[in-house]
Amino acid sequence: MPQPWWRSAVFYQVYVRSFADSNDDGIGDLAGITSKLGYIRDLGVDAIWLTPFYPSPQKDHGYDVADYFGVNPEYGTLEDFDHLLGRAHDLRLKVLVDIVPNHTSDQHEWFQAAISSADDEYRARYHFADPKADGAPPNNWTSSFGGPAWSPEPNGKQWYLHLFAPEQPDLNWWHPEVPKEFERILKFWLDRGTDGFRIDVGSALFKRKDLADRPLVGDRITGAARFDSAFGIIDQPQLHDVYRSWRRIANEYQPDRVLVGEIFDPRRHAKYIVPDQLHMAFALIHTQWEAGQWRRSIEVMQEALRGPGAEPTWTLANHDVVRPVTRLGGGSLGRARARAALLLLLGLPGQVFLYQGEELGLEEVDVPDDKRQDPVFFHTNGRQPGRDGCRVPLPWRRGQPHAGFSAAEPWLPMPASWDGLAVDVQAGSAASMLGHFRRALAARRELGGRLPGRIEWLEVGPAVTAYRRGPLEVVCNFGRRQARLRMDGRLLMGSDPLVSSSHGRLHLPASSAAWLYPVARPFSPALTPAVAQGMSPFSPRYINRELSRLDFDERVLAMAEDPKLPLLERVRFLAIFSQNLDDFFQVRVAGLKEQVLAAVAVASPDGMSPLDQLKAIRSRVEGLVERQVGIYKRDILPALGQSGITIVRGEEVSKKELSQLHTVFREQIFPVLTPLAVDPGHPFPYMSHLSLNLAVIVRDPQRKQQRFARVKVPPVLPRFIPLIEGERYVPLEDVIALHLTALFAGMDIVTQSPFRVTRDGDLDDVDSDAEDLLAAIQTELRRRRRHARVVRLEVDPGMSAEVLELLTRELELQPPDIYQVDGLLDIGSLHFFSQLDRPDLKEEPWTPTTQPRLRGIAAEVPDLFAVLRAGDIIAHHPYDSFATSVEAFIDHASSDPEVLAIKQTLYRTSGNASPIVRALIRAAERGKQVVALVEIKARGDEQANIGWARALEEANVHVVYGLLGLKTHAKVTLVVRREGGHIQHYLHVGTGNYNPNTARIYEDVSLLSADSDLGADVTELFNLLTGYSRQSRYRKLLVAPTNLRSGITQLIEREAVVGGRIIIKVNNLIDQEIIDALYDASQSGAHIDLLVRSMCSLRPGVPGLSDRIRVRSIVGQFLEHSRIFSFGNAGRPEYYLGSSDLMPRNLDRRVEAVVPVTDPRLRVRLQQILDVSLADDVLAWDLGPDGAWHKVPTVRAINSHARFKELALESAHGNGLSGVPHI
């Protein structure tokens, strides 16, 4: 018989008022919860419990109910609840609602009737009594919120009972109409699909009938008078009949409906958790951080629940108690203990309840007195702080107003420090509290039914609590020192990065816990990556590469938020962010989806399966896109308007402008539109990659039939149509939407909404063994255009459910593939505005300088070969001119009569009009031997590369396509020249492409040299690329995949000593072997600085792992693209530059070239580049040990891009590099 869904389930409590605000009024609501259900699902829980959302005067924030059959307007409507419930069920989440049967609001119609007259029949449904003879309350019972439990009725002679606030009068459950009414309430919500109830104050419904005073007894220790605890005023036997009736009602519904009681004393649990009453009741573990006390708490609960069908339910937090992190010590200590406590509880048999914010490690907030709202605070005259501190709204997005909870002031103030604990910050960090919760919950779910229902306590050491549950062993160190324990199990996961296990020894830091399992791989690969050097598989040794890439995109997005930047520069960064996401989806997300479809379950180095990564990406991208749209609407649009540039939506155009648009549509747009309808004679049309479309539903007014049609927004037309009056622009799709009746004559337009499709765009699997690789690429491009899998669908939120369902089905998508964008689709098209002639809204354009050695005298062109024979040159682009260095070198070689041959690798260039390509063609026409090694699989440039490869072949250039199975990514040019009877080699090795366009915006470094050893090495490299050479040893050059990996690793290992020094500047660092070598060097005493533009899987600053490693990233006007390597070499630094990043693909699956720089002056130049970059405190970001990036505080106001411009100007005027430069 299958186990009921609620057995061993994990429930997540949502405090409705503080979870998510959808309408920016400062108060959470049902729609806000619905929008975040994906986040809750990805957390790994089974069900959610919603605090009361009924109509209420909010004297106790929903626990004072005025109407049990509705929704408080602050929170939404019944339709909002139904939508939430349906969406949760779609995500396989159950939903429990909070029912409050002990009391109502004093605004409830029953109570209002009761106090309207001393004779009203409704008075019997509450507890009214006469005061004592002396005018005191009817008895000495006290309220849980302070003061007496009685208040005089307004305008009457009697008092009414309230065990809580005076605005919450207790119901009289002895009256038969009260139980009947609540049976009606239960059925109302169960009929709507609710999966169960959490029963507030579950044992207090029936009070003793005589309402007698509680006797006072003397305290045995102090002698002070106190109430006799043996004298019960609640927990009456008749309550069992109520719960039996409720259980019968619940059993009428399928699947199982659940009743959960709030009954704190475990000894009272057993009376109600029986087969015909409650399914479960939860009790808080509210004890100090001490091993014995925690064990006793667990034992008491388990001892109390030994009956058939009874299981304990564990929880550390809810909306009524101080948050666990604070309760367990606060700060980093409290978080460490909370992480350990989670593992301790999740390993136990039974259910678990979590409270929102636990997964973020939130602490109790000290709410200012004037902001407090809890009745406990007011009814105790401030003696008790109340519960507001655990109810503060959740932080969702770093850098947003109120951490993304609401644009309005939240109902309770949020600490500024919570910005760093926001969901979007933690979602990308495996080491974060959120990452820990997700892994632990995934592990618990993966274990499933493998574990028995009882535990066996283990005696393993002082201050340590441990138990065995079948094969699983759970160990928690409550002590203040590391515990070293003899434990034979394999480490499955630890709460601390320094938890480790080897050779039967478990090393457990203070305040940490571990799970051990006897077999190597008890779980799926998603949960058991290879154990690295005895550390927990879930340790933060590596950062996930996909989430790190999204971190970079977030840094780009932050530039669009920066009000200090010129407006059109912000627009440019907003557009770049969109284009980056397009690239990410068509390559990285597409690749992960292929793995999932192929059932490839290999975990990433940080322990995530492909499916886990897709879920994390979805969660992260949703937040980033929402943030992007907010920037566009809140910041960019108003600022553009203030600057005289207005983006007008179709419904906003004036009559005069509409007339203009009619003409534009008729003459320029209509002729290139092709509407495609779907009907039995017309199949669903193909949606091209990155295409913007309109989904249209038309109705035939005669046949009353509705049909779907798609109108593609033509990419050949400008995305924005200028209007006559001022700088006003209308999106092209809006213009088309205004004229749909012209496309569908005689039809009624029912709905129209834009959507955008992203397809798999990776060509890496093209067969490199094809006889004609050029033809194979062209064939594959055509095939991919028609058959590449759709990986993302972006839609307008207003798209009808009918159309969305159709697109989802026809494009073979799943709900996680669909992104709703509440604004302009394809914000990348905003590049249109960055091209406007508005210098007042842009950075001052930079004109690259020419180094003195590269300038001729007067108008003469310098003899570059003579210049290079006199010494090597380094050019730092775009500060140093690409045109007067690299271009001039190739152009000079093409026209020099003594040059015999030019050989060059071409990965990306600017097409047939490229001066590089033209120079190669001229050289061939002049009879020189010209070899162009073209990489036609350069992603995104395949078609362009095919075009100019054909042009080179037609000019008799020898075009080759590199080595079998390897992309050629090296940036190398070799010039062979005859000089006085011998052959001289000249060469260029760079970090960037031979593309004059990107050379103006990419930061790169070029080496021009006449070094004979380098010339010989580059000659052999070209022999390798064009012939059958198997060269494996080079004099100076480091070449991938031959000796680059080993060479870099050896250089790192050489620095693995006290005083060792390493500085590396790359685009990406994700190679595990290189990262491990850097970790080892750090622990051996080396100091390491890493400048990583984009992806970084290395986690810096982790004690005992990477203490001496610092990682920075620079995002600014120019794209950081150079790769520079510096190694201390005991005071004699060595420098390298080249094309390779530190990624497996670069080191193992590409041809890369990295060259040493030996000229002392050029070494100073490279050190200058590194020093200025490391000193930047304007554009720089720091990577923390938690995996989160933080903007470097501005102290010295060093903007590296601005400083490099200054240095270039100084050098151009002959003032540069006089010794080691000042930053």
Order of alpha helices (4+ residues) and beta strands (2+ residues): beta-alpha-alpha-alpha-beta-alpha-beta-alpha-beta-beta-beta-alpha-beta-beta-beta-alpha-beta-alpha-beta-alpha-beta-alpha-alpha-beta-alpha-alpha-alpha-beta-beta-beta-beta-beta-beta-beta-beta-alpha-alpha-alpha-alpha-alpha-beta-alpha-beta-beta-beta-beta-beta-alpha-alpha-beta-alpha-beta-alpha-beta-alpha-alpha-beta-alpha-beta-alpha-beta-alpha-beta-beta-beta-beta-beta-alpha-beta-alpha-beta-alpha-beta-beta-beta-beta-beta-alpha-beta-alpha-beta-beta-alpha
